[in-house]
Amino acid sequence: MGTDSVWYRNRRYNQPLPRATVIVQGTKNGTSTNFDGNYQINADQGQTLVFSYVGYAPQNVVVNSTTHDVQLS
């Protein structure tokens, strides 16, 4: 999988979300985003990535390509 991003979304602008957690659901395979909100994780198509950060609603995304930019709100 390539380098992807997690962004914080609010009404005026988008900001990268450093230290967000990305886990392949049902496994112990996980990582955190860097200062720029980028992450890299190995996952197979059809698996679900769970994105979470304290104070934000978690988001699940099914892997169907090599790039997943996610916005948490």
Beta strands, then each sheet from edge to edge (+ up, - down):
strand 1: 4-9
strand 2: 14-16
strand 3: 21-24
strand 4: 30-32
strand 5: 38-39
strand 6: 48-52
strand 7: 59-62
strand 8: 70-72
sheet 1: 2+ 1- 5+
sheet 2: 2+ 1- 8-
sheet 3: 4+ 3- 6+ 7-
end
